[in-house]
Amino acid sequence: KMFYTCGPNEAMVVSGFGRSPPLMIAGGRVFVFPCIQQIQRITLNTLTLNVKSDKVYTRHGVPISVTGIAQVKIQGQNKEMLATACQMFMGKSEGEIAQIALETLEGHQRAIIAHLTVEEIYQDRKKFSEQVFKVASSDLVNMGIGVVSYTLKDVHDDQDYLHSLGKARTAQVQKDARIGEAQYKRDAVIREAHAMQEKVSAQYKNEIEMAKSQRDYELKKAAYDVEVNTKKAESEMAYQLQVAKTKQRIEEEKMQVQVVERTQQITLQEQEIIRKEKELEAKVKKPAEAEKYRLERLAEAQRLQLIMEAEAEAESIRMRGEAEAFATEAKGRAEAEQMAKKAEAFKQYKDGAMVDMLLEKLPLMAEEISKPLTSAKKVTMVSSGGSEVGAAKLAGEVLDIMTRLPVAVEKLTGVDIAQVCCWSMCV
């Protein structure tokens, strides 16, 4: 299976197996199965044909040569015309197709020349071109070819017939030109005379109109002067009256201004009185009321503070009293319990308890005895006549007692009562 494409100026025809009738594609693509299908191409290009017809006799027997330019092409968008063109030109080259179309156009061109005169062909080329285009198009359509355009390019002959026609026409044109020039000059002179007459008449009419206009101007000017003077007098009187009215209105407005000014002064004075009252109220009354309110609030706050302080003090005293009562009660209960325990101990341990009491009081006694001795800085021994050796020995013993006594007191104050009790019980 092969894929083929062609441009817009070309058509493809696929025939063979499965292609009946053949498939025609102008500017497109198609799949073709080799061996069982065949693809052929035909050109859709525009062909330019130079159609020459030499020495063709016209209706009056004058031989002329005519050259035309034609543009033709196979119509690929019209399926019927494309099918007809494929049937007639498939396998032919572009030159062969152009030759067939050229011969057809030349035959139609000769036929139309034979039915016209030289003057008709030469003078009305557009009509001749339209006839050739119309006849050739109807014939070439049957071949699948469309005529795009046809134009007559040249017409000439070998007998100088066209040149003679040109001379006669040139002479006629020159004659018409001379006649036209003479007529134009004549008409120009006549028009100039008429113009001069019309000019003079217009001048006189203009002068008359000017005189009438001058007269009307003078009359109207006089009437206007009277009217203007009257208007001036009326205007002066009206001006004086208006001046008087204006002065009166000015005086009235001055009085009104004075009344307004006086009213404004009264209003300002009233506003000043109100302002001073507000200022007095703001500077004296309001501060006094504010100070009074502040003092009242301050007194109220102090009163509440004293009440709260008194209540707090009373609460504090009550709580201290309750605390002291509780402490006293607890202390009493503790002392009573201690005394009860002591009494029970004394009852149970008679001699031991006595020893315990003695030991408890002994440090206090020793402390009281040792205080004078510990505070003594100097001890003087006085002999009564004994030996000096005995006095020295006594002084040494006293010093030894004074030295050991504070230590013994300290030791006694640190004795545990429980240990003493146990000791006494053991004894």
Secondary structure as a PSIPRED ss2 file (coil, helix, strand):
# PSIPRED VFORMAT (PSIPRED V4.0)

   1 K C   1.000  0.000  0.000
   2 M E   0.000  0.000  1.000
   3 F E   0.000  0.000  1.000
   4 Y E   0.000  0.000  1.000
   5 T E   0.000  0.000  1.000
   6 C C   1.000  0.000  0.000
   7 G C   1.000  0.000  0.000
   8 P C   1.000  0.000  0.000
   9 N C   1.000  0.000  0.000
  10 E E   0.000  0.000  1.000
  11 A E   0.000  0.000  1.000
  12 M E   0.000  0.000  1.000
  13 V E   0.000  0.000  1.000
  14 V E   0.000  0.000  1.000
  15 S E   0.000  0.000  1.000
  16 G E   0.000  0.000  1.000
  17 F C   1.000  0.000  0.000
  18 G C   1.000  0.000  0.000
  19 R E   0.000  0.000  1.000
  20 S E   0.000  0.000  1.000
  21 P E   0.000  0.000  1.000
  22 P E   0.000  0.000  1.000
  23 L E   0.000  0.000  1.000
  24 M E   0.000  0.000  1.000
  25 I E   0.000  0.000  1.000
  26 A E   0.000  0.000  1.000
  27 G C   1.000  0.000  0.000
  28 G C   1.000  0.000  0.000
  29 R E   0.000  0.000  1.000
  30 V E   0.000  0.000  1.000
  31 F E   0.000  0.000  1.000
  32 V E   0.000  0.000  1.000
  33 F C   1.000  0.000  0.000
  34 P C   1.000  0.000  0.000
  35 C C   1.000  0.000  0.000
  36 I C   1.000  0.000  0.000
  37 Q E   0.000  0.000  1.000
  38 Q E   0.000  0.000  1.000
  39 I E   0.000  0.000  1.000
  40 Q E   0.000  0.000  1.000
  41 R E   0.000  0.000  1.000
  42 I E   0.000  0.000  1.000
  43 T E   0.000  0.000  1.000
  44 L C   1.000  0.000  0.000
  45 N C   1.000  0.000  0.000
  46 T C   1.000  0.000  0.000
  47 L E   0.000  0.000  1.000
  48 T E   0.000  0.000  1.000
  49 L E   0.000  0.000  1.000
  50 N E   0.000  0.000  1.000
  51 V E   0.000  0.000  1.000
  52 K E   0.000  0.000  1.000
  53 S E   0.000  0.000  1.000
  54 D E   0.000  0.000  1.000
  55 K E   0.000  0.000  1.000
  56 V E   0.000  0.000  1.000
  57 Y E   0.000  0.000  1.000
  58 T C   1.000  0.000  0.000
  59 R C   1.000  0.000  0.000
  60 H C   1.000  0.000  0.000
  61 G C   1.000  0.000  0.000
  62 V C   1.000  0.000  0.000
  63 P E   0.000  0.000  1.000
  64 I E   0.000  0.000  1.000
  65 S E   0.000  0.000  1.000
  66 V E   0.000  0.000  1.000
  67 T E   0.000  0.000  1.000
  68 G E   0.000  0.000  1.000
  69 I E   0.000  0.000  1.000
  70 A E   0.000  0.000  1.000
  71 Q E   0.000  0.000  1.000
  72 V E   0.000  0.000  1.000
  73 K E   0.000  0.000  1.000
  74 I E   0.000  0.000  1.000
  75 Q C   1.000  0.000  0.000
  76 G C   1.000  0.000  0.000
  77 Q C   1.000  0.000  0.000
  78 N C   1.000  0.000  0.000
  79 K H   0.000  1.000  0.000
  80 E H   0.000  1.000  0.000
  81 M H   0.000  1.000  0.000
  82 L H   0.000  1.000  0.000
  83 A H   0.000  1.000  0.000
  84 T H   0.000  1.000  0.000
  85 A H   0.000  1.000  0.000
  86 C H   0.000  1.000  0.000
  87 Q H   0.000  1.000  0.000
  88 M H   0.000  1.000  0.000
  89 F H   0.000  1.000  0.000
  90 M C   1.000  0.000  0.000
  91 G C   1.000  0.000  0.000
  92 K C   1.000  0.000  0.000
  93 S C   1.000  0.000  0.000
  94 E H   0.000  1.000  0.000
  95 G H   0.000  1.000  0.000
  96 E H   0.000  1.000  0.000
  97 I H   0.000  1.000  0.000
  98 A H   0.000  1.000  0.000
  99 Q H   0.000  1.000  0.000
 100 I H   0.000  1.000  0.000
 101 A H   0.000  1.000  0.000
 102 L H   0.000  1.000  0.000
 103 E H   0.000  1.000  0.000
 104 T H   0.000  1.000  0.000
 105 L H   0.000  1.000  0.000
 106 E H   0.000  1.000  0.000
 107 G H   0.000  1.000  0.000
 108 H H   0.000  1.000  0.000
 109 Q H   0.000  1.000  0.000
 110 R H   0.000  1.000  0.000
 111 A H   0.000  1.000  0.000
 112 I H   0.000  1.000  0.000
 113 I H   0.000  1.000  0.000
 114 A H   0.000  1.000  0.000
 115 H C   1.000  0.000  0.000
 116 L C   1.000  0.000  0.000
 117 T C   1.000  0.000  0.000
 118 V H   0.000  1.000  0.000
 119 E H   0.000  1.000  0.000
 120 E H   0.000  1.000  0.000
 121 I H   0.000  1.000  0.000
 122 Y H   0.000  1.000  0.000
 123 Q H   0.000  1.000  0.000
 124 D C   1.000  0.000  0.000
 125 R H   0.000  1.000  0.000
 126 K H   0.000  1.000  0.000
 127 K H   0.000  1.000  0.000
 128 F H   0.000  1.000  0.000
 129 S H   0.000  1.000  0.000
 130 E H   0.000  1.000  0.000
 131 Q H   0.000  1.000  0.000
 132 V H   0.000  1.000  0.000
 133 F H   0.000  1.000  0.000
 134 K H   0.000  1.000  0.000
 135 V H   0.000  1.000  0.000
 136 A H   0.000  1.000  0.000
 137 S H   0.000  1.000  0.000
 138 S H   0.000  1.000  0.000
 139 D H   0.000  1.000  0.000
 140 L H   0.000  1.000  0.000
 141 V H   0.000  1.000  0.000
 142 N H   0.000  1.000  0.000
 143 M H   0.000  1.000  0.000
 144 G C   1.000  0.000  0.000
 145 I E   0.000  0.000  1.000
 146 G E   0.000  0.000  1.000
 147 V E   0.000  0.000  1.000
 148 V E   0.000  0.000  1.000
 149 S E   0.000  0.000  1.000
 150 Y E   0.000  0.000  1.000
 151 T E   0.000  0.000  1.000
 152 L E   0.000  0.000  1.000
 153 K E   0.000  0.000  1.000
 154 D E   0.000  0.000  1.000
 155 V E   0.000  0.000  1.000
 156 H E   0.000  0.000  1.000
 157 D C   1.000  0.000  0.000
 158 D C   1.000  0.000  0.000
 159 Q C   1.000  0.000  0.000
 160 D C   1.000  0.000  0.000
 161 Y H   0.000  1.000  0.000
 162 L H   0.000  1.000  0.000
 163 H H   0.000  1.000  0.000
 164 S H   0.000  1.000  0.000
 165 L H   0.000  1.000  0.000
 166 G H   0.000  1.000  0.000
 167 K H   0.000  1.000  0.000
 168 A H   0.000  1.000  0.000
 169 R H   0.000  1.000  0.000
 170 T H   0.000  1.000  0.000
 171 A H   0.000  1.000  0.000
 172 Q H   0.000  1.000  0.000
 173 V H   0.000  1.000  0.000
 174 Q H   0.000  1.000  0.000
 175 K H   0.000  1.000  0.000
 176 D H   0.000  1.000  0.000
 177 A H   0.000  1.000  0.000
 178 R H   0.000  1.000  0.000
 179 I H   0.000  1.000  0.000
 180 G H   0.000  1.000  0.000
 181 E H   0.000  1.000  0.000
 182 A H   0.000  1.000  0.000
 183 Q H   0.000  1.000  0.000
 184 Y H   0.000  1.000  0.000
 185 K H   0.000  1.000  0.000
 186 R H   0.000  1.000  0.000
 187 D H   0.000  1.000  0.000
 188 A H   0.000  1.000  0.000
 189 V H   0.000  1.000  0.000
 190 I H   0.000  1.000  0.000
 191 R H   0.000  1.000  0.000
 192 E H   0.000  1.000  0.000
 193 A H   0.000  1.000  0.000
 194 H H   0.000  1.000  0.000
 195 A H   0.000  1.000  0.000
 196 M H   0.000  1.000  0.000
 197 Q H   0.000  1.000  0.000
 198 E H   0.000  1.000  0.000
 199 K H   0.000  1.000  0.000
 200 V H   0.000  1.000  0.000
 201 S H   0.000  1.000  0.000
 202 A H   0.000  1.000  0.000
 203 Q H   0.000  1.000  0.000
 204 Y H   0.000  1.000  0.000
 205 K H   0.000  1.000  0.000
 206 N H   0.000  1.000  0.000
 207 E H   0.000  1.000  0.000
 208 I H   0.000  1.000  0.000
 209 E H   0.000  1.000  0.000
 210 M H   0.000  1.000  0.000
 211 A H   0.000  1.000  0.000
 212 K H   0.000  1.000  0.000
 213 S H   0.000  1.000  0.000
 214 Q H   0.000  1.000  0.000
 215 R H   0.000  1.000  0.000
 216 D H   0.000  1.000  0.000
 217 Y H   0.000  1.000  0.000
 218 E H   0.000  1.000  0.000
 219 L H   0.000  1.000  0.000
 220 K H   0.000  1.000  0.000
 221 K H   0.000  1.000  0.000
 222 A H   0.000  1.000  0.000
 223 A H   0.000  1.000  0.000
 224 Y H   0.000  1.000  0.000
 225 D H   0.000  1.000  0.000
 226 V H   0.000  1.000  0.000
 227 E H   0.000  1.000  0.000
 228 V H   0.000  1.000  0.000
 229 N H   0.000  1.000  0.000
 230 T H   0.000  1.000  0.000
 231 K H   0.000  1.000  0.000
 232 K H   0.000  1.000  0.000
 233 A H   0.000  1.000  0.000
 234 E H   0.000  1.000  0.000
 235 S H   0.000  1.000  0.000
 236 E H   0.000  1.000  0.000
 237 M H   0.000  1.000  0.000
 238 A H   0.000  1.000  0.000
 239 Y H   0.000  1.000  0.000
 240 Q H   0.000  1.000  0.000
 241 L H   0.000  1.000  0.000
 242 Q H   0.000  1.000  0.000
 243 V H   0.000  1.000  0.000
 244 A H   0.000  1.000  0.000
 245 K H   0.000  1.000  0.000
 246 T H   0.000  1.000  0.000
 247 K H   0.000  1.000  0.000
 248 Q H   0.000  1.000  0.000
 249 R H   0.000  1.000  0.000
 250 I H   0.000  1.000  0.000
 251 E H   0.000  1.000  0.000
 252 E H   0.000  1.000  0.000
 253 E H   0.000  1.000  0.000
 254 K H   0.000  1.000  0.000
 255 M H   0.000  1.000  0.000
 256 Q H   0.000  1.000  0.000
 257 V H   0.000  1.000  0.000
 258 Q H   0.000  1.000  0.000
 259 V H   0.000  1.000  0.000
 260 V H   0.000  1.000  0.000
 261 E H   0.000  1.000  0.000
 262 R H   0.000  1.000  0.000
 263 T H   0.000  1.000  0.000
 264 Q H   0.000  1.000  0.000
 265 Q H   0.000  1.000  0.000
 266 I H   0.000  1.000  0.000
 267 T H   0.000  1.000  0.000
 268 L H   0.000  1.000  0.000
 269 Q H   0.000  1.000  0.000
 270 E H   0.000  1.000  0.000
 271 Q H   0.000  1.000  0.000
 272 E H   0.000  1.000  0.000
 273 I H   0.000  1.000  0.000
 274 I H   0.000  1.000  0.000
 275 R H   0.000  1.000  0.000
 276 K H   0.000  1.000  0.000
 277 E H   0.000  1.000  0.000
 278 K H   0.000  1.000  0.000
 279 E H   0.000  1.000  0.000
 280 L H   0.000  1.000  0.000
 281 E H   0.000  1.000  0.000
 282 A H   0.000  1.000  0.000
 283 K H   0.000  1.000  0.000
 284 V H   0.000  1.000  0.000
 285 K H   0.000  1.000  0.000
 286 K H   0.000  1.000  0.000
 287 P H   0.000  1.000  0.000
 288 A H   0.000  1.000  0.000
 289 E H   0.000  1.000  0.000
 290 A H   0.000  1.000  0.000
 291 E H   0.000  1.000  0.000
 292 K H   0.000  1.000  0.000
 293 Y H   0.000  1.000  0.000
 294 R H   0.000  1.000  0.000
 295 L H   0.000  1.000  0.000
 296 E H   0.000  1.000  0.000
 297 R H   0.000  1.000  0.000
 298 L H   0.000  1.000  0.000
 299 A H   0.000  1.000  0.000
 300 E H   0.000  1.000  0.000
 301 A H   0.000  1.000  0.000
 302 Q H   0.000  1.000  0.000
 303 R H   0.000  1.000  0.000
 304 L H   0.000  1.000  0.000
 305 Q H   0.000  1.000  0.000
 306 L H   0.000  1.000  0.000
 307 I H   0.000  1.000  0.000
 308 M H   0.000  1.000  0.000
 309 E H   0.000  1.000  0.000
 310 A H   0.000  1.000  0.000
 311 E H   0.000  1.000  0.000
 312 A H   0.000  1.000  0.000
 313 E H   0.000  1.000  0.000
 314 A H   0.000  1.000  0.000
 315 E H   0.000  1.000  0.000
 316 S H   0.000  1.000  0.000
 317 I H   0.000  1.000  0.000
 318 R H   0.000  1.000  0.000
 319 M H   0.000  1.000  0.000
 320 R H   0.000  1.000  0.000
 321 G H   0.000  1.000  0.000
 322 E H   0.000  1.000  0.000
 323 A H   0.000  1.000  0.000
 324 E H   0.000  1.000  0.000
 325 A H   0.000  1.000  0.000
 326 F H   0.000  1.000  0.000
 327 A H   0.000  1.000  0.000
 328 T H   0.000  1.000  0.000
 329 E H   0.000  1.000  0.000
 330 A H   0.000  1.000  0.000
 331 K H   0.000  1.000  0.000
 332 G H   0.000  1.000  0.000
 333 R H   0.000  1.000  0.000
 334 A H   0.000  1.000  0.000
 335 E H   0.000  1.000  0.000
 336 A H   0.000  1.000  0.000
 337 E H   0.000  1.000  0.000
 338 Q H   0.000  1.000  0.000
 339 M H   0.000  1.000  0.000
 340 A H   0.000  1.000  0.000
 341 K H   0.000  1.000  0.000
 342 K H   0.000  1.000  0.000
 343 A H   0.000  1.000  0.000
 344 E H   0.000  1.000  0.000
 345 A H   0.000  1.000  0.000
 346 F H   0.000  1.000  0.000
 347 K H   0.000  1.000  0.000
 348 Q H   0.000  1.000  0.000
 349 Y C   1.000  0.000  0.000
 350 K H   0.000  1.000  0.000
 351 D H   0.000  1.000  0.000
 352 G H   0.000  1.000  0.000
 353 A H   0.000  1.000  0.000
 354 M H   0.000  1.000  0.000
 355 V H   0.000  1.000  0.000
 356 D H   0.000  1.000  0.000
 357 M H   0.000  1.000  0.000
 358 L H   0.000  1.000  0.000
 359 L H   0.000  1.000  0.000
 360 E H   0.000  1.000  0.000
 361 K H   0.000  1.000  0.000
 362 L H   0.000  1.000  0.000
 363 P H   0.000  1.000  0.000
 364 L H   0.000  1.000  0.000
 365 M H   0.000  1.000  0.000
 366 A H   0.000  1.000  0.000
 367 E H   0.000  1.000  0.000
 368 E H   0.000  1.000  0.000
 369 I H   0.000  1.000  0.000
 370 S H   0.000  1.000  0.000
 371 K H   0.000  1.000  0.000
 372 P H   0.000  1.000  0.000
 373 L H   0.000  1.000  0.000
 374 T H   0.000  1.000  0.000
 375 S C   1.000  0.000  0.000
 376 A C   1.000  0.000  0.000
 377 K C   1.000  0.000  0.000
 378 K C   1.000  0.000  0.000
 379 V C   1.000  0.000  0.000
 380 T C   1.000  0.000  0.000
 381 M C   1.000  0.000  0.000
 382 V C   1.000  0.000  0.000
 383 S C   1.000  0.000  0.000
 384 S C   1.000  0.000  0.000
 385 G C   1.000  0.000  0.000
 386 G C   1.000  0.000  0.000
 387 S C   1.000  0.000  0.000
 388 E H   0.000  1.000  0.000
 389 V H   0.000  1.000  0.000
 390 G H   0.000  1.000  0.000
 391 A H   0.000  1.000  0.000
 392 A H   0.000  1.000  0.000
 393 K H   0.000  1.000  0.000
 394 L H   0.000  1.000  0.000
 395 A H   0.000  1.000  0.000
 396 G H   0.000  1.000  0.000
 397 E H   0.000  1.000  0.000
 398 V H   0.000  1.000  0.000
 399 L H   0.000  1.000  0.000
 400 D H   0.000  1.000  0.000
 401 I H   0.000  1.000  0.000
 402 M H   0.000  1.000  0.000
 403 T H   0.000  1.000  0.000
 404 R H   0.000  1.000  0.000
 405 L H   0.000  1.000  0.000
 406 P H   0.000  1.000  0.000
 407 V H   0.000  1.000  0.000
 408 A H   0.000  1.000  0.000
 409 V H   0.000  1.000  0.000
 410 E H   0.000  1.000  0.000
 411 K H   0.000  1.000  0.000
 412 L H   0.000  1.000  0.000
 413 T H   0.000  1.000  0.000
 414 G C   1.000  0.000  0.000
 415 V C   1.000  0.000  0.000
 416 D C   1.000  0.000  0.000
 417 I H   0.000  1.000  0.000
 418 A H   0.000  1.000  0.000
 419 Q H   0.000  1.000  0.000
 420 V H   0.000  1.000  0.000
 421 C H   0.000  1.000  0.000
 422 C H   0.000  1.000  0.000
 423 W H   0.000  1.000  0.000
 424 S H   0.000  1.000  0.000
 425 M H   0.000  1.000  0.000
 426 C H   0.000  1.000  0.000
 427 V C   1.000  0.000  0.000
